[in-house]
Amino acid sequence: MRITIVAHPNSKKPRIEKDLFGALHVYVSEPPLEGKANNAVREALAKYFSVNKSAVMLMSGEKSKNKVFEITKK
């Protein structure tokens, strides 16, 4: 399953929310440096969808707020 999310690094309160249009907004406390925020988003999505971290892969948007992740259920 592919999902598009909007990442919000440096957030005071880490959480995942859906907006009115159904898009996921992932708030993480890590800064957007050296992939720290991407790893935190990956971990948050793994927890949200109840899968292992290895089942969540970043497909595009490494340096963008809009990211596409592939989630595989094994």
C-alpha positions, 0 to 999 in steps of 0.5 A: 500500500502506498500512502502520501504523508505531510511531514512536520519535523521539530514538532513539540508534540509528536502525533499522527493526524488526518486532515479533512481531506484524509491526508496523513500529517505526521508530526515528529520531534526530530530535526530534518537533518541527516535523515533523522526526521525521515527515520522518525516518520518511518517509525511513527508510521510503523507503529500507526499501521502495526507493522515492523519498521522494515515494512515501511520504505520511503519511496520519494520525498526524501528532502520534501515535506510531502513524502510517499511511503510504501507499506508492506504487510508480511 
